[in-house]
C-alpha cells in the first residue's frame, strides 16, 4: 500500500481513527478530518503519523479546500455517525431527525461531491452505514432511514464513477464512543445481553470494523458492495 494517500473524514475517534491507524501501519499516507480542534490536538500527540485537519463534512467549501490542499486522494473513507434519530416513531422530533440526516447522509453526499475532482480514477470511496438499515429493530426507524439512504448511494455511484470503486461497510454492535451517553455499568450489561444472542458471541471493537473498511477501500476487485460486519446480528432476533 505504499505511495498511496487516504483521507478519513470522521477519523478522530472510533471506527474512523482505527481505520486511519491501520492504513498508516500498512504504509499509506493518511489524512484525517474532524470538527473538533481539541480532539485533533490529542491525536497529534498520540499518533504523529496521522495528518490532522479541521473541517466540517457538511460544508462543501471546507471539504473542497481540504482535498485541494492534499492533492490526489486514492482512498476516501467516510466514517461519519451520530446518535440522534433513535426512539419510537411517535416520539421522534422531525427537526432532530433532519439534523441527524444533515450530520450523516448529507455530510456523506456533500463530502463525496466536493472531493470528486481530487480523487484518483483508480481509487475508491468507502462509506459507513449500519445494521439498522435492514435489521428491523424497534425504535430505530429514524437511524434506519439515515443509514439506508447512505447505503443506497453505493450501487449507483459505483456504476456512475467507474473505474473508481464505491463500497460501504455496515457494522452491527461496536464498542465505540457512540455509546458514551450510557452509564458504563448499563452499557456493559447491555453488551453482555447482546453478546449472548449474537452468533459471533461478542460485541465488535472499532479495530474489527476497521479491518473491513480497509479491505473495502483497498481491494481492487471490490465495488458496488455493502459489506456486513455485524457478528451475525442480521441472522437473529434482537427486538
Backbone bond lengths (Angstrom), bond angles and torsions (degrees), N, CA, C in turn:
res aa  C-N    CA-C-N  psi(-1)  N-CA   C-N-CA  omega(-1)  CA-C   N-CA-C  phi
1 X - - - 1.458 - - 1.528 112.27 -
2 X 1.299 118.25 12.54 1.454 120.42 -178.59 1.524 110.48 -67.44
3 X 1.330 115.42 157.38 1.460 123.00 178.16 1.526 112.31 64.56
4 X 1.308 117.14 23.59 1.455 121.42 174.83 1.521 109.33 -114.64
5 X 1.335 115.86 152.54 1.463 121.70 -179.80 1.520 109.53 -123.31
6 X 1.323 115.64 132.43 1.463 121.20 178.82 1.519 109.78 -122.63
7 X 1.325 115.82 147.91 1.461 122.80 170.65 1.513 107.39 -122.75
8 X 1.330 116.53 120.97 1.458 122.11 177.33 1.522 107.64 -107.49
9 X 1.315 116.44 107.61 1.466 121.78 179.21 1.530 107.35 -89.92
10 X 1.333 115.48 125.07 1.450 120.04 -168.16 1.515 110.23 86.97
11 X 1.333 115.38 27.38 1.459 120.82 -173.07 1.510 115.62 -93.62
12 X 1.338 117.62 20.73 1.462 119.24 -176.21 1.529 113.85 -100.68
13 X 1.339 117.25 0.04 1.465 118.79 177.29 1.516 109.62 -161.77
14 X 1.322 116.06 168.86 1.457 122.50 170.99 1.511 114.74 53.80
15 X 1.318 115.99 -134.25 1.460 122.43 -176.75 1.523 111.17 -62.90
16 X 1.317 117.25 -38.21 1.460 120.37 -179.44 1.518 112.41 -62.19
17 X 1.325 116.37 -47.10 1.460 120.08 -179.73 1.524 110.49 -66.90
18 X 1.325 117.55 -40.82 1.463 120.38 177.74 1.525 110.91 -62.04
19 X 1.328 117.11 -38.08 1.462 121.32 177.60 1.516 110.82 -65.97
20 X 1.333 116.55 -45.20 1.462 120.42 179.40 1.526 111.00 -59.99
21 X 1.315 116.95 -43.28 1.464 120.91 179.52 1.528 111.62 -62.85
22 X 1.333 116.26 -42.62 1.462 120.04 -178.32 1.527 110.91 -67.19
23 X 1.309 117.30 -42.38 1.467 120.24 176.72 1.527 110.97 -61.04
24 X 1.321 115.90 -42.40 1.471 119.80 178.81 1.524 111.16 -63.44
25 X 1.319 117.18 -42.22 1.464 121.29 178.18 1.521 111.68 -58.58
26 X 1.329 116.32 -28.44 1.464 121.23 -177.22 1.527 112.58 -94.69
27 X 1.304 116.21 13.23 1.461 120.10 170.70 1.513 116.01 94.87
28 X 1.320 117.80 10.24 1.458 121.79 -179.91 1.527 110.49 -87.63
29 X 1.329 116.95 143.99 1.465 121.11 168.99 1.525 106.84 -78.55
30 X 1.329 117.42 118.12 1.461 120.98 -170.73 1.520 111.72 -118.34
31 X 1.325 114.75 123.87 1.458 122.70 171.77 1.528 107.77 -104.66
32 X 1.313 116.62 140.55 1.464 121.13 175.29 1.518 109.19 -122.74
33 X 1.314 115.82 146.49 1.468 120.65 179.25 1.516 109.63 -128.01
34 X 1.326 115.38 139.30 1.451 121.93 177.23 1.511 109.63 -155.36
35 X 1.322 116.09 167.06 1.465 120.12 -176.74 1.516 113.21 -87.11
36 X 1.351 117.83 -22.20 1.455 120.48 -172.24 1.519 113.29 -98.19
37 X 1.325 117.27 116.14 1.463 120.66 179.74 1.522 111.45 -63.37
38 X 1.336 116.96 -38.36 1.459 119.95 -179.51 1.510 111.72 -59.67
39 X 1.335 116.06 -44.20 1.464 119.77 179.92 1.525 110.63 -66.57
40 X 1.313 118.00 -38.83 1.459 121.38 177.86 1.523 110.81 -63.48
41 X 1.334 116.65 -38.00 1.466 120.41 178.04 1.527 110.63 -65.24
42 X 1.328 116.92 -39.85 1.468 120.42 178.29 1.524 110.90 -62.33
43 X 1.323 116.70 -43.11 1.463 120.63 -179.42 1.523 111.01 -68.01
44 X 1.314 117.21 -35.08 1.462 120.20 177.50 1.524 110.91 -60.79
45 X 1.331 116.03 -31.38 1.462 120.33 -179.44 1.522 112.27 -79.21
46 X 1.340 117.20 -28.13 1.470 120.33 -176.56 1.522 113.60 -102.88
47 X 1.330 116.98 -25.78 1.468 121.94 -176.44 1.526 109.16 -131.99
48 X 1.315 115.07 74.68 1.461 120.01 -174.86 1.523 112.50 -62.61
49 X 1.322 117.88 -21.43 1.457 120.86 -178.80 1.514 114.20 -76.76
50 X 1.344 117.63 -14.55 1.453 121.22 178.90 1.522 109.73 -91.69
51 X 1.321 116.32 136.61 1.466 122.05 -176.89 1.526 108.20 -99.68
52 X 1.321 116.29 110.89 1.452 120.66 -172.89 1.516 113.95 -92.35
53 X 1.331 115.57 147.08 1.464 122.49 178.00 1.525 108.68 -140.92
54 X 1.311 115.52 139.46 1.463 119.86 175.28 1.524 108.42 -92.61
55 X 1.338 116.53 118.36 1.462 120.85 -179.99 1.518 108.94 -159.49
56 X 1.324 115.41 147.04 1.459 122.74 177.99 1.523 107.93 -100.22
57 X 1.329 116.89 119.03 1.465 121.36 -176.75 1.526 112.80 -62.65
58 X 1.318 117.25 -16.93 1.464 120.19 179.16 1.519 112.52 -83.73
59 X 1.333 116.89 -8.36 1.459 122.21 -174.58 1.526 109.45 -106.46
60 X 1.321 116.58 106.61 1.469 120.96 -176.41 1.521 111.76 -60.78
61 X 1.327 117.68 -36.38 1.460 120.35 -178.94 1.529 111.05 -67.14
62 X 1.341 116.27 -42.85 1.463 119.35 179.47 1.522 111.48 -64.81
63 X 1.330 116.44 -45.31 1.459 119.56 179.95 1.524 110.48 -67.07
64 X 1.316 116.85 -39.99 1.458 120.20 178.37 1.514 112.25 -60.27
65 X 1.329 116.36 -43.75 1.467 120.20 178.26 1.522 111.12 -65.64
66 X 1.332 116.57 -37.48 1.455 120.63 -179.91 1.524 111.15 -64.12
67 X 1.323 117.42 -52.02 1.464 119.13 -177.14 1.525 111.51 -65.97
68 X 1.322 116.71 -33.14 1.469 119.28 176.93 1.522 110.74 -64.31
69 X 1.334 116.57 -36.65 1.470 120.12 179.62 1.521 112.14 -70.14
70 X 1.331 116.92 -27.17 1.462 120.54 -179.68 1.518 111.24 -80.04
71 X 1.329 116.76 -38.25 1.462 120.60 -173.52 1.520 109.73 97.99
72 X 1.314 117.40 -151.12 1.463 120.86 -177.82 1.523 111.27 -68.13
73 X 1.323 115.42 130.78 1.465 122.17 179.57 1.529 108.14 -112.52
74 X 1.329 116.09 124.95 1.462 120.30 179.36 1.527 111.69 -80.97
75 X 1.319 115.96 -44.04 1.461 119.87 -174.74 1.520 109.80 -128.25
76 X 1.332 116.27 111.77 1.459 122.07 175.52 1.520 107.61 -98.44
77 X 1.319 116.35 122.58 1.459 122.05 -178.99 1.526 108.60 -121.11
78 X 1.332 116.69 127.14 1.459 121.39 179.27 1.514 108.96 -115.16
79 X 1.329 116.37 113.63 1.462 120.91 -179.25 1.521 109.70 -119.30
80 X 1.313 115.34 47.78 1.460 121.49 -178.06 1.518 110.12 -80.44
81 X 1.319 115.98 143.18 1.462 119.67 179.26 1.522 109.52 -150.62
82 X 1.311 115.00 175.95 1.459 120.78 177.41 1.510 109.03 -165.69
83 X 1.315 116.32 160.38 1.463 120.52 -176.73 1.526 112.85 -104.07
84 X 1.330 117.64 -4.37 1.457 119.74 179.96 1.530 110.81 -79.11
85 X 1.314 115.86 156.34 1.460 120.90 177.39 1.513 113.88 98.99
86 X 1.324 117.38 8.90 1.459 121.33 179.38 1.524 109.42 -100.05
87 X 1.325 116.52 139.46 1.458 121.37 176.77 1.518 110.93 137.32
88 X 1.317 117.11 164.89 1.463 121.06 178.38 1.516 111.13 -57.20
89 X 1.333 116.74 144.38 1.459 120.84 -175.66 1.523 111.99 -57.98
90 X 1.326 117.45 -33.95 1.459 120.82 -177.96 1.521 112.05 -66.87
91 X 1.336 116.10 -21.10 1.460 120.50 -176.82 1.527 113.56 -105.78
92 X 1.332 117.42 -2.09 1.460 119.82 -177.33 1.531 110.63 -72.74
93 X 1.312 116.34 129.65 1.459 122.08 174.44 1.526 108.10 -83.52
94 X 1.332 118.90 118.26 1.464 120.30 -178.47 1.527 113.26 -56.19
95 X 1.326 116.95 -34.65 1.461 119.10 -179.68 1.528 111.15 -68.62
96 X 1.328 116.46 -38.11 1.463 120.19 176.14 1.521 110.03 -63.93
97 X 1.332 116.27 -40.92 1.462 120.25 -179.99 1.522 111.09 -66.86
98 X 1.320 117.03 -38.51 1.473 119.51 175.42 1.526 110.42 -60.67
99 X 1.326 116.29 -40.76 1.460 119.80 177.79 1.519 111.69 -64.35
100 X 1.344 116.12 -36.73 1.459 120.41 178.31 1.526 110.98 -67.08
101 X 1.335 117.28 -37.83 1.465 120.61 175.09 1.525 110.26 -63.89
102 X 1.332 116.75 -40.84 1.471 120.09 176.84 1.517 110.79 -58.98
103 X 1.333 116.21 -43.98 1.464 121.20 -173.64 1.523 112.77 -69.90
104 X 1.338 117.54 -28.37 1.464 118.63 -177.55 1.527 112.34 -117.07
105 X 1.331 118.31 -66.82 1.466 118.91 -174.50 1.528 111.81 -61.97
106 X 1.337 116.43 -53.96 1.467 117.97 -176.75 1.519 111.62 -67.51
107 X 1.321 116.76 -31.36 1.469 119.21 175.58 1.525 111.29 -65.06
108 X 1.348 116.81 -41.19 1.468 120.24 175.13 1.528 110.66 -58.88
109 X 1.328 115.71 -51.61 1.463 120.05 -175.56 1.524 111.63 -65.10
110 X 1.325 116.51 -42.96 1.459 120.68 179.71 1.529 111.22 -61.51
111 X 1.328 116.47 -43.12 1.457 120.58 -178.74 1.524 111.49 -66.48
112 X 1.315 116.96 -43.47 1.472 120.21 179.02 1.524 110.26 -59.87
113 X 1.322 117.38 -47.61 1.463 120.65 -178.98 1.531 111.49 -62.04
114 X 1.331 116.20 -43.32 1.461 119.68 -177.87 1.524 112.22 -68.55
115 X 1.338 116.60 -32.43 1.464 120.61 -175.67 1.519 113.55 -84.63
116 X 1.328 118.28 -20.78 1.467 121.68 -171.97 1.532 114.93 -47.98
117 X 1.337 119.30 -45.70 1.473 118.06 -177.08 1.524 113.97 -62.51
118 X 1.326 117.00 -14.55 1.462 120.47 -174.87 1.532 113.00 -114.26
119 X 1.328 117.10 9.67 1.456 120.37 -180.00 1.527 110.12 -93.36
120 X 1.333 115.90 138.87 1.455 121.21 177.28 1.528 109.73 -63.70
121 X 1.323 117.05 138.74 1.461 120.62 -178.08 1.520 112.19 -64.74
122 X 1.333 117.11 -26.36 1.468 119.98 177.11 1.526 111.32 -100.93
123 X 1.328 115.67 19.00 1.453 120.92 -178.50 1.516 112.07 -93.60
124 X 1.338 116.16 -153.53 1.465 118.97 -175.64 1.516 111.46 -153.21
125 X 1.327 113.44 158.79 1.461 123.25 171.26 1.526 106.25 -123.17
126 X 1.327 116.71 128.62 1.462 120.52 179.07 1.521 108.87 -124.68
127 X 1.329 116.48 123.75 1.455 123.41 -178.41 1.523 109.62 -104.06
128 X 1.323 116.03 164.44 1.459 121.09 178.67 1.524 109.65 -121.07
129 X 1.342 115.44 115.07 1.457 120.80 174.63 1.507 109.95 -101.19
130 X 1.331 117.27 -140.92 1.467 121.82 176.21 1.516 109.08 -171.96
131 X 1.317 115.51 159.25 1.467 122.02 -179.19 1.515 112.43 -59.01
132 X 1.329 117.61 -25.11 1.463 119.71 -178.68 1.526 111.87 -59.82
133 X 1.331 117.89 -20.59 1.460 120.96 -179.89 1.518 112.35 -61.92
134 X 1.351 117.78 -22.17 1.461 118.94 -175.86 1.528 114.20 -141.64
135 X 1.329 118.57 2.58 1.461 120.11 -170.58 1.531 114.49 -85.62
136 X 1.313 118.76 -22.74 1.459 120.33 -178.84 1.511 113.98 70.24
137 X 1.338 117.15 37.08 1.461 120.59 179.81 1.529 110.32 -81.41
138 X 1.327 119.19 129.13 1.462 120.77 177.53 1.531 110.97 -56.77
139 X 1.317 115.60 140.57 1.457 120.48 177.92 1.510 114.64 82.33
140 X 1.345 117.19 9.66 1.474 119.03 -177.74 1.527 112.52 -121.23
141 X 1.320 118.79 17.47 1.467 119.77 -175.98 1.521 112.08 -59.17
142 X 1.327 117.26 -36.40 1.460 120.31 -179.87 1.510 112.10 -65.96
143 X 1.341 117.32 -54.00 1.460 119.96 -179.27 1.521 110.72 -69.86
144 X 1.328 118.03 -28.61 1.468 120.35 175.79 1.521 110.25 -61.81
145 X 1.324 116.47 -42.08 1.457 120.65 179.35 1.530 110.76 -64.45
146 X 1.326 116.65 -41.10 1.465 120.66 -179.85 1.524 110.75 -64.95
147 X 1.330 116.53 -50.71 1.461 119.71 -178.06 1.522 111.94 -68.45
148 X 1.342 116.61 -34.08 1.453 119.42 174.69 1.520 111.59 -62.67
149 X 1.323 116.54 -38.73 1.468 120.36 178.45 1.532 110.91 -65.73
150 X 1.333 116.54 -41.99 1.471 119.88 178.13 1.523 110.28 -61.67
151 X 1.327 116.55 -49.18 1.460 120.24 -175.90 1.527 112.19 -68.06
152 X 1.334 117.52 -26.29 1.465 120.39 179.59 1.527 112.20 -70.23
153 X 1.323 117.56 -14.28 1.460 120.85 177.31 1.524 112.54 -72.94
154 X 1.325 117.13 -22.76 1.467 120.98 -166.40 1.522 113.15 -63.05
155 X 1.317 118.85 -55.22 1.459 120.35 -174.03 1.532 112.91 -65.59
156 X 1.342 119.24 -48.85 1.466 117.15 179.44 1.521 113.47 -63.94
157 X 1.337 117.53 -36.99 1.463 118.78 178.71 1.522 111.65 -69.38
158 X 1.336 117.28 -36.48 1.464 119.91 178.05 1.524 110.27 -61.49
159 X 1.332 117.18 -39.20 1.458 120.91 178.37 1.529 111.34 -72.94
160 X 1.324 116.29 -40.57 1.468 121.08 -175.75 1.519 112.91 -72.25
161 X 1.322 117.22 -37.59 1.470 121.07 -172.47 1.523 113.22 -98.56
162 X 1.327 118.43 0.54 1.470 121.35 -179.68 1.538 110.65 -52.04
163 X 1.357 117.40 141.13 1.462 128.43 12.95 1.536 115.30 -84.41
164 X 1.336 117.93 1.50 1.459 118.39 171.98 1.530 108.24 -60.60
165 X 1.317 117.07 140.98 1.455 121.29 -177.94 1.529 110.44 -97.73
166 X 1.331 116.06 144.43 1.465 121.75 178.09 1.521 108.24 -132.96
167 X 1.320 116.37 126.08 1.463 122.57 179.21 1.520 109.76 -141.15
168 X 1.308 115.59 171.49 1.462 121.37 171.89 1.521 108.63 -140.03
169 X 1.316 115.12 157.05 1.457 122.19 172.97 1.520 107.17 -117.17
170 X 1.332 115.54 135.13 1.456 121.53 -177.48 1.525 109.24 -117.63
171 X 1.322 117.84 95.40 1.469 120.64 179.96 1.526 111.74 -77.33
172 X 1.338 114.79 163.56 1.453 121.48 171.34 1.514 109.63 -102.52
173 X 1.328 116.88 -118.94 1.458 122.16 178.87 1.525 109.15 -86.71
174 X 1.334 115.94 121.23 1.459 121.52 -175.81 1.527 108.61 -132.99
175 X 1.309 116.76 133.26 1.466 121.71 179.72 1.519 109.10 -81.23
176 X 1.329 116.10 92.96 1.461 123.36 -179.64 1.525 108.60 -134.45
177 X 1.337 117.68 174.46 1.468 119.97 177.38 1.521 114.39 -60.54
178 X 1.332 118.32 -10.00 1.465 121.28 176.24 1.521 111.26 -55.31
179 X 1.343 116.59 -29.26 1.457 122.13 -177.15 1.531 113.02 -91.91
180 X 1.310 118.37 5.33 1.467 120.91 -172.72 1.527 114.13 -65.08
181 X 1.320 117.32 -16.00 1.456 119.45 179.08 1.518 113.42 -76.06
182 X 1.326 116.49 -8.38 1.466 121.59 179.67 1.525 108.93 -100.00
183 X 1.340 119.63 135.85 1.470 120.66 176.33 1.529 110.76 -53.83
184 X 1.323 115.91 141.29 1.462 121.58 -173.51 1.533 112.50 -53.41
185 X 1.316 117.29 -44.52 1.465 120.10 -177.91 1.531 111.11 -63.55
186 X 1.319 116.37 -41.53 1.464 120.89 179.15 1.528 110.66 -67.30
187 X 1.324 115.96 -38.61 1.466 119.61 179.09 1.526 110.88 -63.44
188 X 1.332 116.55 -44.99 1.467 120.17 -179.65 1.527 111.47 -63.42
189 X 1.321 116.16 -38.92 1.463 119.88 178.65 1.525 110.49 -64.91
190 X 1.326 116.50 -40.96 1.465 120.36 179.47 1.527 110.79 -67.50
191 X 1.329 117.09 -42.45 1.461 120.81 178.29 1.532 110.97 -61.13
192 X 1.321 116.78 -38.63 1.463 120.30 178.19 1.526 110.47 -64.72
193 X 1.320 116.62 -40.39 1.465 121.59 178.43 1.530 110.64 -63.60
194 X 1.338 116.16 -45.53 1.465 120.79 179.84 1.526 110.78 -64.93
195 X 1.340 116.63 -43.26 1.460 120.95 -178.20 1.520 111.80 -60.21
196 X 1.311 116.51 -33.39 1.461 120.31 -179.40 1.525 112.26 -67.43
197 X 1.343 117.09 -23.17 1.461 122.14 -177.86 1.525 112.08 -96.28
198 X 1.334 116.95 -34.40 1.456 120.82 -175.70 1.526 111.63 -64.76
199 X 1.336 118.90 138.76 1.458 120.90 174.55 1.530 112.82 -57.20
200 X 1.330 117.82 -34.55 1.466 120.56 178.70 1.521 112.66 -75.14
201 X 1.351 116.75 -12.86 1.468 122.91 176.69 1.528 112.97 61.67
202 X 1.322 116.97 28.43 1.465 120.39 179.38 1.517 109.91 -161.91
203 X 1.326 114.67 152.86 1.464 121.82 169.24 1.521 107.46 -87.53
204 X 1.317 117.04 136.10 1.463 121.49 -175.19 1.515 111.98 -70.11
205 X 1.324 115.46 158.04 1.457 122.49 169.02 1.525 109.18 -97.55
206 X 1.307 115.87 164.00 1.467 119.77 175.85 1.521 110.62 -59.61
207 X 1.325 116.34 -34.49 1.467 120.72 -179.79 1.525 111.79 -66.33
208 X 1.338 117.02 -35.41 1.472 120.49 175.66 1.523 110.60 -57.03
209 X 1.321 116.02 -48.02 1.465 120.62 -176.42 1.528 110.34 -72.53
210 X 1.327 116.62 -34.82 1.463 120.11 178.83 1.522 111.51 -58.38
211 X 1.327 117.32 -38.14 1.463 120.19 178.71 1.528 111.16 -60.10
212 X 1.328 116.42 -38.01 1.461 120.62 179.88 1.522 110.34 -73.45
213 X 1.322 117.27 -39.48 1.465 121.18 178.00 1.531 110.17 -61.31
214 X 1.309 116.73 -44.13 1.470 120.39 179.24 1.523 110.50 -63.10
215 X 1.330 117.08 -40.50 1.466 120.20 175.79 1.522 110.58 -58.43
216 X 1.334 116.66 -49.48 1.467 120.69 -178.77 1.522 111.35 -61.05
217 X 1.320 116.33 -38.69 1.459 120.58 -177.14 1.517 112.97 -72.77
218 X 1.312 117.43 -34.74 1.468 120.14 -167.92 1.519 115.09 -108.22
219 X 1.324 118.93 -16.96 1.462 119.86 -177.64 1.522 110.35 -76.33
220 X 1.318 116.48 119.06 1.462 121.50 -172.11 1.520 113.98 -70.45
221 X 1.330 118.02 -10.00 1.462 121.33 -177.09 1.526 112.86 -109.81
222 X 1.338 116.87 11.44 1.469 120.53 -177.07 1.517 110.02 -115.75
223 X 1.326 116.89 117.75 1.458 121.06 176.70 1.517 110.43 -155.35
224 X 1.326 115.55 154.16 1.455 121.40 179.81 1.511 113.66 68.10
225 X 1.326 117.11 26.09 1.456 121.85 -171.22 1.524 111.91 -124.13
226 X 1.328 116.25 137.77 1.459 122.08 168.95 1.530 106.46 -103.03
227 X 1.315 116.60 112.19 1.456 121.24 -177.55 1.524 109.03 -90.95
228 X 1.315 116.12 119.68 1.460 120.92 179.30 1.523 109.51 -86.17
229 X 1.312 116.34 122.68 1.465 121.84 176.40 1.520 106.64 -128.92
230 X 1.332 114.66 77.42 1.463 120.36 -168.76 1.525 113.88 -124.19
231 X 1.338 117.20 12.36 1.459 119.36 -179.71 1.514 114.01 65.92
232 X 1.343 115.77 16.71 1.463 120.09 -178.11 1.507 114.62 87.23
233 X 1.329 117.16 12.51 1.464 120.44 -176.61 1.526 112.32 -58.72
234 X 1.328 116.89 -32.55 1.476 120.38 -179.33 1.522 111.92 -68.38
235 X 1.331 117.46 -12.28 1.462 121.04 -174.94 1.526 113.08 -93.85
236 X 1.329 116.58 -9.22 1.456 120.15 -175.01 1.519 111.00 -129.02
237 X 1.307 117.00 166.78 1.457 121.94 177.39 1.521 109.68 -88.81
238 X 1.327 116.50 124.81 1.455 121.78 -179.91 1.518 111.63 -117.06
239 X 1.315 117.35 6.07 1.459 121.29 -176.41 1.519 112.43 -74.48
